[in-house]
Amino acid sequence: MAKAARVLAALKRDGWAEARRSGSHRVLVKGDQQRVWAYHDGVDLGGPAMSRIARDYGYTVDELRKL
């Protein structure tokens, strides 16, 4: 399990940038792609959440864990 803040930081290091924010929802952009990040920073992300994030952002689960 990983904290949502660590996964978000890894995505930002890989080129995703926060375009705007409304409460806990953040809109991340990379090139012409846009995704909504809706996880609170302190939440533990389990296997299903990590799989969904990896799929939505174009990574495999292993690639996401290595970021």
Phi, psi and omega in degrees: 000148179228150176286145182300324180297322180290321179293318178298318178298321178295319178297320179294322177296331182272007173115351177283136181236146180279116182274319178201169184215141175220099184068233179270356179270127178237141176259119180255140179231148174211109185065236179261008179269146179220131180224154177258128176257117187237034180250138175288148187302323185273002184284136172280127179264119179274190183301310181298321180292319179296321178296317180294317179296314180302313180297314183295326184262002174086030179238166165271166179298320179296318178297319180296320179292332181277348181296000000 
